[in-house]
């Protein structure tokens, strides 16, 4: 069975990013969006459930992470507007039975991601 999961690491404080709002949208070829999931990361910086599970639908997707609100909640001094507030990560799913893990390593000023398993 295929699945999609994510987690967030706070690289400034060296810990999981807990309490970060995450949305998942499927992107249509005509510019439309379909909301697939809305969740918040747990104490481990992960979601409590897989974002997608079963036979995945190939196509383009976007995860959006609300890291600005997370860092403001920690009392981190941010400019207004923040350099990074909502971080979108666009990626493609090509394998219906593939295991896709899309982590975000983030600070208020930078982020990186990769395809995990």
N, CA, C and O atoms as a GROMACS GRO file, in nm:
protein
  468
    1UNK      N    1   0.082  -0.119   0.000
    1UNK     CA    2   0.000   0.000   0.000
    1UNK      C    3   0.086   0.125   0.000
    1UNK      O    4   0.187   0.132   0.070
    2UNK      N    5   0.047   0.223  -0.078
    2UNK     CA    6   0.119   0.348  -0.079
    2UNK      C    7   0.080   0.435   0.037
    2UNK      O    8  -0.026   0.416   0.098
    3UNK      N    9   0.164   0.532   0.069
    3UNK     CA   10   0.127   0.629   0.172
    3UNK      C   11   0.211   0.756   0.160
    3UNK      O   12   0.319   0.757   0.100
    4UNK      N   13   0.157   0.862   0.220
    4UNK     CA   14   0.226   0.990   0.229
    4UNK      C   15   0.227   1.032   0.375
    4UNK      O   16   0.124   1.031   0.442
    5UNK      N   17   0.346   1.069   0.423
    5UNK     CA   18   0.361   1.117   0.560
    5UNK      C   19   0.456   1.236   0.560
    5UNK      O   20   0.522   1.266   0.460
    6UNK      N   21   0.462   1.304   0.675
    6UNK     CA   22   0.551   1.419   0.689
    6UNK      C   23   0.593   1.433   0.835
    6UNK      O   24   0.532   1.373   0.924
    7UNK      N   25   0.694   1.510   0.858
    7UNK     CA   26   0.729   1.556   0.992
    7UNK      C   27   0.807   1.686   0.978
    7UNK      O   28   0.858   1.718   0.871
    8UNK      N   29   0.816   1.760   1.090
    8UNK     CA   30   0.886   1.889   1.090
    8UNK      C   31   0.991   1.888   1.199
    8UNK      O   32   0.964   1.847   1.312
    9UNK      N   33   1.110   1.934   1.164
    9UNK     CA   34   1.217   1.952   1.261
    9UNK      C   35   1.250   2.100   1.270
    9UNK      O   36   1.271   2.166   1.169
   10UNK      N   37   1.254   2.151   1.391
   10UNK     CA   38   1.290   2.289   1.422
   10UNK      C   39   1.443   2.291   1.434
   10UNK      O   40   1.499   2.244   1.533
   11UNK      N   41   1.510   2.344   1.332
   11UNK     CA   42   1.656   2.341   1.330
   11UNK      C   43   1.720   2.450   1.415
   11UNK      O   44   1.840   2.444   1.442
   12UNK      N   45   1.643   2.549   1.458
   12UNK     CA   46   1.696   2.653   1.547
   12UNK      C   47   1.710   2.600   1.688
   12UNK      O   48   1.812   2.622   1.754
   13UNK      N   49   1.607   2.529   1.733
   13UNK     CA   50   1.603   2.481   1.870
   13UNK      C   51   1.641   2.334   1.884
   13UNK      O   52   1.647   2.282   1.995
   14UNK      N   53   1.668   2.267   1.771
   14UNK     CA   54   1.713   2.129   1.775
   14UNK      C   55   1.610   2.033   1.831
   14UNK      O   56   1.643   1.946   1.911
   15UNK      N   57   1.485   2.048   1.788
   15UNK     CA   58   1.379   1.961   1.839
   15UNK      C   59   1.269   1.946   1.735
   15UNK      O   60   1.267   2.018   1.635
   16UNK      N   61   1.177   1.852   1.758
   16UNK     CA   62   1.064   1.839   1.666
   16UNK      C   63   0.979   1.966   1.667
   16UNK      O   64   0.969   2.035   1.768
   17UNK      N   65   0.920   1.996   1.553
   17UNK     CA   66   0.829   2.110   1.541
   17UNK      C   67   0.688   2.067   1.579
   17UNK      O   68   0.614   2.015   1.495
   18UNK      N   69   0.651   2.087   1.704
   18UNK     CA   70   0.520   2.046   1.754
   18UNK      C   71   0.418   2.159   1.739
   18UNK      O   72   0.451   2.275   1.760
   19UNK      N   73   0.296   2.123   1.703
   19UNK     CA   74   0.188   2.221   1.695
   19UNK      C   75   0.188   2.303   1.567
   19UNK      O   76   0.132   2.412   1.564
   20UNK      N   77   0.249   2.252   1.461
   20UNK     CA   78   0.253   2.324   1.333
   20UNK      C   79   0.136   2.280   1.246
   20UNK      O   80   0.118   2.161   1.221
   21UNK      N   81   0.058   2.377   1.199
   21UNK     CA   82  -0.053   2.348   1.109
   21UNK      C   83   0.003   2.307   0.972
   21UNK      O   84   0.094   2.370   0.920
   22UNK      N   85  -0.054   2.200   0.917
   22UNK     CA   86  -0.011   2.146   0.788
   22UNK      C   87  -0.135   2.120   0.703
   22UNK      O   88  -0.233   2.062   0.752
   23UNK      N   89  -0.131   2.163   0.578
   23UNK     CA   90  -0.238   2.128   0.484
   23UNK      C   91  -0.178   2.055   0.365
   23UNK      O   92  -0.061   2.073   0.331
   24UNK      N   93  -0.261   1.971   0.303
   24UNK     CA   94  -0.222   1.899   0.182
   24UNK      C   95  -0.327   1.925   0.076
   24UNK      O   96  -0.446   1.903   0.100
   25UNK      N   97  -0.283   1.973  -0.040
   25UNK     CA   98  -0.371   1.995  -0.154
   25UNK      C   99  -0.323   1.915  -0.274
   25UNK      O  100  -0.203   1.904  -0.298
   26UNK      N  101  -0.418   1.860  -0.348
   26UNK     CA  102  -0.389   1.799  -0.478
   26UNK      C  103  -0.410   1.908  -0.581
   26UNK      O  104  -0.513   1.976  -0.580
   27UNK      N  105  -0.313   1.925  -0.671
   27UNK     CA  106  -0.316   2.032  -0.769
   27UNK      C  107  -0.365   1.977  -0.903
   27UNK      O  108  -0.307   1.882  -0.956
   28UNK      N  109  -0.470   2.037  -0.956
   28UNK     CA  110  -0.521   1.996  -1.086
   28UNK      C  111  -0.440   2.058  -1.199
   28UNK      O  112  -0.375   2.161  -1.180
   29UNK      N  113  -0.443   1.997  -1.314
   29UNK     CA  114  -0.370   2.050  -1.430
   29UNK      C  115  -0.430   2.182  -1.478
   29UNK      O  116  -0.365   2.257  -1.550
   30UNK      N  117  -0.554   2.210  -1.437
   30UNK     CA  118  -0.621   2.334  -1.476
   30UNK      C  119  -0.606   2.444  -1.371
   30UNK      O  120  -0.674   2.547  -1.379
   31UNK      N  121  -0.520   2.424  -1.273
   31UNK     CA  122  -0.495   2.525  -1.170
   31UNK      C  123  -0.584   2.512  -1.047
   31UNK      O  124  -0.572   2.591  -0.954
   32UNK      N  125  -0.673   2.414  -1.046
   32UNK     CA  126  -0.759   2.395  -0.930
   32UNK      C  127  -0.683   2.325  -0.818
   32UNK      O  128  -0.577   2.266  -0.840
   33UNK      N  129  -0.739   2.333  -0.698
   33UNK     CA  130  -0.684   2.267  -0.579
   33UNK      C  131  -0.794   2.187  -0.512
   33UNK      O  132  -0.909   2.230  -0.507
   34UNK      N  133  -0.757   2.072  -0.462
   34UNK     CA  134  -0.848   1.992  -0.382
   34UNK      C  135  -0.782   1.966  -0.247
   34UNK      O  136  -0.676   1.905  -0.240
   35UNK      N  137  -0.845   2.013  -0.140
   35UNK     CA  138  -0.790   1.993  -0.006
   35UNK      C  139  -0.805   1.846   0.030
   35UNK      O  140  -0.915   1.792   0.033
   36UNK      N  141  -0.692   1.783   0.059
   36UNK     CA  142  -0.688   1.640   0.092
   36UNK      C  143  -0.677   1.617   0.243
   36UNK      O  144  -0.727   1.517   0.295
   37UNK      N  145  -0.611   1.709   0.312
   37UNK     CA  146  -0.590   1.691   0.456
   37UNK      C  147  -0.556   1.824   0.522
   37UNK      O  148  -0.494   1.911   0.461
   38UNK      N  149  -0.598   1.837   0.648
   38UNK     CA  150  -0.558   1.947   0.736
   38UNK      C  151  -0.528   1.884   0.870
   38UNK      O  152  -0.609   1.807   0.923
   39UNK      N  153  -0.412   1.915   0.925
   39UNK     CA  154  -0.372   1.854   1.051
   39UNK      C  155  -0.275   1.945   1.124
   39UNK      O  156  -0.240   2.052   1.075
   40UNK      N  157  -0.232   1.901   1.241
   40UNK     CA  158  -0.133   1.972   1.322
   40UNK      C  159  -0.032   1.869   1.370
   40UNK      O  160  -0.069   1.758   1.407
   41UNK      N  161   0.095   1.905   1.368
   41UNK     CA  162   0.198   1.811   1.411
   41UNK      C  163   0.188   1.787   1.561
   41UNK      O  164   0.150   1.875   1.638
   42UNK      N  165   0.224   1.665   1.601
   42UNK     CA  166   0.220   1.627   1.743
   42UNK      C  167   0.354   1.658   1.811
   42UNK      O  168   0.438   1.725   1.753
   43UNK      N  169   0.373   1.611   1.932
   43UNK     CA  170   0.495   1.639   2.010
   43UNK      C  171   0.621   1.589   1.943
   43UNK      O  172   0.730   1.641   1.969
   44UNK      N  173   0.609   1.487   1.856
   44UNK     CA  174   0.724   1.436   1.781
   44UNK      C  175   0.744   1.510   1.649
   44UNK      O  176   0.834   1.474   1.572
   45UNK      N  177   0.663   1.612   1.620
   45UNK     CA  178   0.673   1.685   1.495
   45UNK      C  179   0.611   1.610   1.378
   45UNK      O  180   0.626   1.649   1.263
   46UNK      N  181   0.540   1.501   1.409
   46UNK     CA  182   0.476   1.419   1.306
   46UNK      C  183   0.325   1.438   1.311
   46UNK      O  184   0.272   1.496   1.406
   47UNK      N  185   0.258   1.390   1.210
   47UNK     CA  186   0.112   1.390   1.213
   47UNK      C  187   0.066   1.260   1.277
   47UNK      O  188   0.134   1.157   1.266
   48UNK      N  189  -0.048   1.264   1.345
   48UNK     CA  190  -0.097   1.144   1.413
   48UNK      C  191  -0.138   1.033   1.316
   48UNK      O  192  -0.136   0.916   1.352
   49UNK      N  193  -0.176   1.071   1.195
   49UNK     CA  194  -0.217   0.974   1.095
   49UNK      C  195  -0.146   1.005   0.964
   49UNK      O  196  -0.099   1.117   0.943
   50UNK      N  197  -0.139   0.905   0.875
   50UNK     CA  198  -0.085   0.928   0.742
   50UNK      C  199  -0.169   1.033   0.671
   50UNK      O  200  -0.290   1.040   0.693
   51UNK      N  201  -0.107   1.114   0.588
   51UNK     CA  202  -0.180   1.215   0.511
   51UNK      C  203  -0.260   1.150   0.399
   51UNK      O  204  -0.371   1.193   0.369
   52UNK      N  205  -0.204   1.049   0.337
   52UNK     CA  206  -0.271   0.969   0.234
   52UNK      C  207  -0.231   0.824   0.257
   52UNK      O  208  -0.119   0.796   0.298
   53UNK      N  209  -0.324   0.734   0.231
   53UNK     CA  210  -0.293   0.591   0.246
   53UNK      C  211  -0.375   0.513   0.144
   53UNK      O  212  -0.485   0.553   0.107
   54UNK      N  213  -0.320   0.401   0.100
   54UNK     CA  214  -0.389   0.316   0.002
   54UNK      C  215  -0.321   0.333  -0.133
   54UNK      O  216  -0.202   0.360  -0.141
   55UNK      N  217  -0.398   0.316  -0.238
   55UNK     CA  218  -0.346   0.336  -0.373
   55UNK      C  219  -0.348   0.486  -0.400
   55UNK      O  220  -0.455   0.546  -0.411
   56UNK      N  221  -0.231   0.547  -0.410
   56UNK     CA  222  -0.220   0.691  -0.427
   56UNK      C  223  -0.253   0.732  -0.570
   56UNK      O  224  -0.227   0.657  -0.665
   57UNK      N  225  -0.311   0.849  -0.585
   57UNK     CA  226  -0.344   0.902  -0.716
   57UNK      C  227  -0.224   0.981  -0.768
   57UNK      O  228  -0.186   1.081  -0.707
   58UNK      N  229  -0.163   0.938  -0.878
   58UNK     CA  230  -0.050   1.013  -0.933
   58UNK      C  231  -0.091   1.157  -0.965
   58UNK      O  232  -0.204   1.183  -1.006
   59UNK      N  233   0.002   1.248  -0.946
   59UNK     CA  234  -0.024   1.388  -0.976
   59UNK      C  235   0.063   1.479  -0.894
   59UNK      O  236   0.157   1.436  -0.828
   60UNK      N  237   0.030   1.608  -0.900
   60UNK     CA  238   0.104   1.710  -0.827
   60UNK      C  239   0.031   1.744  -0.698
   60UNK      O  240  -0.092   1.753  -0.695
   61UNK      N  241   0.108   1.765  -0.593
   61UNK     CA  242   0.055   1.793  -0.460
   61UNK      C  243   0.133   1.908  -0.398
   61UNK      O  244   0.243   1.940  -0.442
   62UNK      N  245   0.074   1.969  -0.295
   62UNK     CA  246   0.143   2.074  -0.221
   62UNK      C  247   0.112   2.061  -0.073
   62UNK      O  248  -0.004   2.063  -0.031
   63UNK      N  249   0.217   2.048   0.005
   63UNK     CA  250   0.208   2.056   0.151
   63UNK      C  251   0.239   2.200   0.189
   63UNK      O  252   0.333   2.260   0.136
   64UNK      N  253   0.162   2.256   0.281
   64UNK     CA  254   0.189   2.391   0.330
   64UNK      C  255   0.204   2.385   0.481
   64UNK      O  256   0.118   2.334   0.552
   65UNK      N  257   0.316   2.438   0.529
   65UNK     CA  258   0.351   2.435   0.672
   65UNK      C  259   0.346   2.578   0.727
   65UNK      O  260   0.408   2.668   0.671
   66UNK      N  261   0.274   2.598   0.836
   66UNK     CA  262   0.261   2.731   0.898
   66UNK      C  263   0.372   2.751   1.001
   66UNK      O  264   0.349   2.749   1.121
   67UNK      N  265   0.494   2.772   0.950
   67UNK     CA  266   0.607   2.783   1.043
   67UNK      C  267   0.617   2.921   1.107
   67UNK      O  268   0.673   2.933   1.217
   68UNK      N  269   0.564   3.024   1.043
   68UNK     CA  270   0.567   3.157   1.104
   68UNK      C  271   0.491   3.158   1.235
   68UNK      O  272   0.541   3.208   1.336
   69UNK      N  273   0.370   3.104   1.235
   69UNK     CA  274   0.289   3.098   1.357
   69UNK      C  275   0.358   3.013   1.464
   69UNK      O  276   0.352   3.045   1.583
   70UNK      N  277   0.424   2.906   1.421
   70UNK     CA  278   0.496   2.820   1.515
   70UNK      C  279   0.607   2.899   1.586
   70UNK      O  280   0.616   2.898   1.709
   71UNK      N  281   0.692   2.968   1.509
   71UNK     CA  282   0.803   3.040   1.570
   71UNK      C  283   0.754   3.161   1.651
   71UNK      O  284   0.814   3.194   1.753
   72UNK      N  285   0.647   3.227   1.606
   72UNK     CA  286   0.590   3.335   1.688
   72UNK      C  287   0.542   3.280   1.822
   72UNK      O  288   0.561   3.344   1.925
   73UNK      N  289   0.480   3.162   1.819
   73UNK     CA  290   0.431   3.099   1.941
   73UNK      C  291   0.542   3.066   2.040
   73UNK      O  292   0.518   3.059   2.160
   74UNK      N  293   0.662   3.044   1.989
   74UNK     CA  294   0.777   3.018   2.076
   74UNK      C  295   0.840   3.147   2.128
   74UNK      O  296   0.931   3.143   2.212
   75UNK      N  297   0.792   3.260   2.080
   75UNK     CA  298   0.849   3.388   2.122
   75UNK      C  299   0.968   3.432   2.039
   75UNK      O  300   1.040   3.523   2.078
   76UNK      N  301   0.989   3.368   1.925
   76UNK     CA  302   1.099   3.406   1.836
   76UNK      C  303   1.068   3.541   1.774
   76UNK      O  304   0.959   3.562   1.721
   77UNK      N  305   1.163   3.633   1.781
   77UNK     CA  306   1.145   3.766   1.722
   77UNK      C  307   1.150   3.753   1.570
   77UNK      O  308   1.252   3.714   1.513
   78UNK      N  309   1.040   3.787   1.505
   78UNK     CA  310   1.032   3.782   1.359
   78UNK      C  311   0.996   3.920   1.306
   78UNK      O  312   0.923   3.995   1.370
   79UNK      N  313   1.048   3.952   1.191
   79UNK     CA  314   1.007   4.076   1.123
   79UNK      C  315   0.862   4.061   1.079
   79UNK      O  316   0.811   3.949   1.067
   80UNK      N  317   0.797   4.172   1.056
   80UNK     CA  318   0.660   4.170   1.001
   80UNK      C  319   0.661   4.242   0.868
   80UNK      O  320   0.685   4.362   0.865
   81UNK      N  321   0.635   4.175   0.761
   81UNK     CA  322   0.601   4.033   0.758
   81UNK      C  323   0.724   3.947   0.778
   81UNK      O  324   0.837   3.988   0.752
   82UNK      N  325   0.700   3.825   0.827
   82UNK     CA  326   0.809   3.730   0.849
   82UNK      C  327   0.871   3.690   0.716
   82UNK      O  328   0.802   3.682   0.614
   83UNK      N  329   1.001   3.664   0.717
   83UNK     CA  330   1.068   3.618   0.595
   83UNK      C  331   1.002   3.490   0.544
   83UNK      O  332   0.972   3.479   0.425
   84UNK      N  333   0.979   3.393   0.632
   84UNK     CA  334   0.906   3.271   0.598
   84UNK      C  335   0.786   3.262   0.691
   84UNK      O  336   0.802   3.267   0.813
   85UNK      N  337   0.669   3.248   0.635
   85UNK     CA  338   0.548   3.235   0.715
   85UNK      C  339   0.480   3.103   0.680
   85UNK      O  340   0.484   3.009   0.759
   86UNK      N  341   0.420   3.097   0.564
   86UNK     CA  342   0.365   2.971   0.514
   86UNK      C  343   0.465   2.915   0.413
   86UNK      O  344   0.500   2.982   0.316
   87UNK      N  345   0.510   2.793   0.436
   87UNK     CA  346   0.609   2.731   0.348
   87UNK      C  347   0.540   2.624   0.264
   87UNK      O  348   0.498   2.521   0.317
   88UNK      N  349   0.528   2.648   0.132
   88UNK     CA  350   0.469   2.548   0.044
   88UNK      C  351   0.577   2.456  -0.013
   88UNK      O  352   0.684   2.501  -0.054
   89UNK      N  353   0.548   2.328  -0.016
   89UNK     CA  354   0.639   2.230  -0.077
   89UNK      C  355   0.558   2.156  -0.183
   89UNK      O  356   0.469   2.078  -0.150
   90UNK      N  357   0.591   2.179  -0.310
   90UNK     CA  358   0.523   2.111  -0.421
   90UNK      C  359   0.605   1.989  -0.460
   90UNK      O  360   0.728   1.994  -0.470
   91UNK      N  361   0.534   1.881  -0.484
   91UNK     CA  362   0.601   1.756  -0.520
   91UNK      C  363   0.506   1.672  -0.603
   91UNK      O  364   0.385   1.697  -0.605
   92UNK      N  365   0.560   1.572  -0.670
   92UNK     CA  366   0.479   1.483  -0.751
   92UNK      C  367   0.477   1.343  -0.695
   92UNK      O  368   0.574   1.295  -0.638
   93UNK      N  369   0.363   1.279  -0.712
   93UNK     CA  370   0.348   1.137  -0.680
   93UNK      C  371   0.333   1.064  -0.812
   93UNK      O  372   0.239   1.090  -0.887
   94UNK      N  373   0.424   0.973  -0.841
   94UNK     CA  374   0.422   0.898  -0.966
   94UNK      C  375   0.388   0.750  -0.945
   94UNK      O  376   0.341   0.684  -1.037
   95UNK      N  377   0.413   0.700  -0.824
   95UNK     CA  378   0.396   0.557  -0.795
   95UNK      C  379   0.276   0.537  -0.703
   95UNK      O  380   0.283   0.573  -0.585
   96UNK      N  381   0.165   0.480  -0.752
   96UNK     CA  382   0.046   0.462  -0.669
   96UNK      C  383   0.073   0.381  -0.542
   96UNK      O  384   0.007   0.402  -0.440
   97UNK      N  385   0.167   0.289  -0.547
   97UNK     CA  386   0.198   0.207  -0.429
   97UNK      C  387   0.326   0.253  -0.359
   97UNK      O  388   0.379   0.182  -0.274
   98UNK      N  389   0.374   0.371  -0.395
   98UNK     CA  390   0.498   0.423  -0.337
   98UNK      C  391   0.481   0.473  -0.195
   98UNK      O  392   0.371   0.509  -0.152
   99UNK      N  393   0.591   0.474  -0.124
   99UNK     CA  394   0.595   0.532   0.010
   99UNK      C  395   0.664   0.667   0.000
   99UNK      O  396   0.782   0.676  -0.034
  100UNK      N  397   0.589   0.770   0.028
  100UNK     CA  398   0.639   0.907   0.019
  100UNK      C  399   0.641   0.968   0.159
  100UNK      O  400   0.540   0.971   0.229
  101UNK      N  401   0.758   1.016   0.198
  101UNK     CA  402   0.772   1.086   0.324
  101UNK      C  403   0.838   1.219   0.290
  101UNK      O  404   0.948   1.222   0.236
  102UNK      N  405   0.771   1.330   0.323
  102UNK     CA  406   0.819   1.463   0.287
  102UNK      C  407   0.841   1.544   0.415
  102UNK      O  408   0.750   1.612   0.462
  103UNK      N  409   0.962   1.536   0.472
  103UNK     CA  410   0.990   1.611   0.594
  103UNK      C  411   1.028   1.756   0.562
  103UNK      O  412   1.071   1.788   0.451
  104UNK      N  413   1.011   1.842   0.662
  104UNK     CA  414   1.053   1.980   0.652
  104UNK      C  415   1.148   2.009   0.767
  104UNK      O  416   1.112   1.989   0.883
  105UNK      N  417   1.266   2.057   0.736
  105UNK     CA  418   1.363   2.103   0.835
  105UNK      C  419   1.360   2.255   0.824
  105UNK      O  420   1.390   2.310   0.719
  106UNK      N  421   1.322   2.324   0.933
  106UNK     CA  422   1.290   2.466   0.919
  106UNK      C  423   1.346   2.552   1.031
  106UNK      O  424   1.361   2.509   1.145
  107UNK      N  425   1.376   2.676   0.993
  107UNK     CA  426   1.405   2.785   1.085
  107UNK      C  427   1.321   2.903   1.035
  107UNK      O  428   1.256   2.891   0.932
  108UNK      N  429   1.321   3.016   1.104
  108UNK     CA  430   1.246   3.131   1.053
  108UNK      C  431   1.304   3.188   0.924
  108UNK      O  432   1.240   3.271   0.859
  109UNK      N  433   1.426   3.145   0.886
  109UNK     CA  434   1.495   3.206   0.772
  109UNK      C  435   1.534   3.107   0.664
  109UNK      O  436   1.585   3.148   0.560
  110UNK      N  437   1.511   2.978   0.686
  110UNK     CA  438   1.549   2.879   0.584
  110UNK      C  439   1.471   2.750   0.606
  110UNK      O  440   1.417   2.724   0.714
  111UNK      N  441   1.467   2.669   0.501
  111UNK     CA  442   1.409   2.535   0.513
  111UNK      C  443   1.468   2.445   0.406
  111UNK      O  444   1.522   2.491   0.306
  112UNK      N  445   1.456   2.315   0.431
  112UNK     CA  446   1.495   2.216   0.332
  112UNK      C  447   1.400   2.097   0.345
  112UNK      O  448   1.336   2.078   0.448
  113UNK      N  449   1.395   2.019   0.239
  113UNK     CA  450   1.309   1.903   0.236
  113UNK      C  451   1.376   1.797   0.148
  113UNK      O  452   1.473   1.825   0.078
  114UNK      N  453   1.322   1.677   0.151
  114UNK     CA  454   1.372   1.568   0.068
  114UNK      C  455   1.266   1.459   0.066
  114UNK      O  456   1.170   1.463   0.143
  115UNK      N  457   1.283   1.363  -0.024
  115UNK     CA  458   1.192   1.248  -0.023
  115UNK      C  459   1.252   1.140   0.064
  115UNK      O  460   1.357   1.083   0.033
  116UNK      N  461   1.186   1.114   0.173
  116UNK     CA  462   1.225   1.004   0.260
  116UNK      C  463   1.142   0.881   0.227
  116UNK      O  464   1.075   0.877   0.124
  117UNK      N  465   1.147   0.781   0.313
  117UNK     CA  466   1.071   0.659   0.288
  117UNK      C  467   0.982   0.626   0.406
  117UNK      O  468   0.910   0.526   0.403
   0.00000   0.00000   0.00000
